[in-house]
Amino acid sequence: MQNEKKDKVWSAYSLALNLGYMIALPIVLLGVGGVMADKHFNSFPLFVIIGFILAMTASLLTVYVKTKDIISDGTLQTKSKKIK
């Protein structure tokens, strides 16, 4: 009983960390890419805004797919076993 509770807690932490990475990485990568492109083409806000919009779209899609997988499966996958 206690092990199952710990597994669920760690599984929730793992999901939160994964979702954080799924949101943060596109924002950072496309944001930095936008700043670099703006410096190269001397068009400051254009590529930053485009990068931000692409990052939000990519983050939204990855979170949607992850959430859809969790809901359709009914379980949260861990490395060792499924937790209901």
Legacy VTK file of the C-alpha trace (Angstrom):
# vtk DataFile Version 3.0
C-alpha trace
ASCII
DATASET POLYDATA
POINTS 84 float
0.000 0.000 0.000
2.748 2.440 0.970
4.821 1.523 -2.105
1.893 2.190 -4.442
1.392 5.620 -2.897
5.090 6.455 -3.318
4.990 5.229 -6.921
2.025 7.489 -7.665
3.745 10.493 -6.106
6.961 9.917 -8.048
4.965 9.290 -11.191
3.217 12.645 -10.732
6.577 14.364 -10.182
7.915 12.720 -13.321
4.922 13.893 -15.339
5.269 17.449 -14.029
8.971 17.492 -14.882
8.325 16.134 -18.378
5.601 18.699 -19.016
7.918 21.442 -17.788
10.591 20.383 -20.243
8.043 20.088 -23.040
6.992 23.680 -22.444
10.346 25.277 -21.611
12.630 23.783 -24.266
10.770 25.072 -27.342
10.436 28.517 -25.756
14.142 28.727 -24.983
15.362 27.243 -28.263
13.030 29.162 -30.562
13.370 32.331 -28.493
17.164 32.255 -28.733
16.887 31.352 -32.413
14.579 34.324 -32.943
16.979 36.706 -31.220
19.900 35.383 -33.263
17.929 35.680 -36.512
16.877 39.222 -35.604
20.495 40.197 -34.946
21.579 38.649 -38.234
18.834 40.263 -40.330
18.619 43.446 -38.207
14.851 43.104 -37.752
14.496 43.042 -33.964
10.951 42.081 -33.003
9.978 40.052 -36.062
11.763 36.731 -35.500
11.388 36.886 -31.718
7.624 37.080 -32.158
7.631 34.332 -34.798
9.811 32.156 -32.550
7.510 32.753 -29.599
4.413 31.833 -31.617
6.090 28.679 -32.947
7.270 27.773 -29.440
3.790 28.175 -27.985
2.334 26.069 -30.792
4.947 23.343 -30.363
4.515 23.311 -26.583
0.748 23.185 -26.847
0.858 20.296 -29.310
3.318 18.234 -27.272
1.355 18.754 -24.055
-1.879 17.902 -25.899
-0.425 14.667 -27.289
0.989 13.668 -23.892
-2.307 14.409 -22.150
-4.275 12.564 -24.827
-2.043 9.500 -24.414
-2.500 9.513 -20.647
-6.266 9.926 -20.860
-6.779 7.318 -23.589
-4.584 4.759 -21.847
-6.051 5.435 -18.411
-2.697 4.896 -16.781
0.494 6.778 -16.284
3.509 4.924 -17.682
6.594 4.510 -15.545
9.770 2.663 -16.401
8.896 -0.316 -14.239
5.118 -0.658 -14.439
1.777 0.964 -15.150
0.114 2.881 -12.358
-3.661 3.189 -12.374
LINES 1 85
84 0 1 2 3 4 5 6 7 8 9 10 11 12 13 14 15 16 17 18 19 20 21 22 23 24 25 26 27 28 29 30 31 32 33 34 35 36 37 38 39 40 41 42 43 44 45 46 47 48 49 50 51 52 53 54 55 56 57 58 59 60 61 62 63 64 65 66 67 68 69 70 71 72 73 74 75 76 77 78 79 80 81 82 83
